[in-house]
């Protein structure tokens, strides 16, 4: 049985390959019915938070490491500032993701309640609104009237139509707490990559002049990998996406390194 996400992937691949037969198979009634039955993609709604949280984590931590390395302040300072940034920024990002999701859901519920009240008390006005929205989208008078009649048969379906067609709002069913938690985990895990070599240096003898180049290589690989993984959200070319993130992260690190090098004597 194909999940909705799998069926969609099959349809996308068929389109990119120009495979009409595969596309037709993905659009059969049976394939669509099976996909709808299985409300698939468990956890897929959190994929974006994880990918972007990880990218933010590695870019900001890599920039901190580069700045301190540019100032030649040594491994202890790199670890202190890197870990402090990792945990503080990770918590800040997680809090932002939690509050953003929670606020959007609260706003959606508030607007739903308002539309429900209007549908109950001013049904003719709401029908007229929906009718005009459909007319503006190019439906004929008769078609718009038919659509309004169909949507207004069931109050919940009617309200949902007003939410989507009038307000352009879709319900976010993800958990604010899980959004925040996934963001924090992804931020800390990915953001720890530039610090790995310095943490290993606490237990194994690693020359300080070798630590930063190794950190650069590890961070570059992680940036490219996460950039490529971003296509699971954006559906773009993975090589191009990986290179874009590598360039962005490298520029941020280069700026931080240059600032650190310029100000390395500020402490006396």
Buried (B, 14 or more C-beta within 10 A) or exposed (E): EBBBBBBBBBBEEBEEEEBEEBBEBBEEEEBBEBBEEBEBEEEBBBBBBBBBBBBBBBBBBBBBBBBBBBBEBEBEEBBEBBBEBBBEBBBEBBEEBBEBBBEBBEEBEEBBEBBBEBBEEEEEEBBEBBBEBBBEEEBEEEEBBEBBEEBBEEEEEBBBBBBEBBEEBEEBEBBBEBBBBBBBBBBBBBBBBBBBBBEEBEEEEBEEEEBBEBBBEBBBEBBBBBBBBBBBBEEEEBEEBBBBBBEBBBEBBEBBBEBBBEEBEEEE
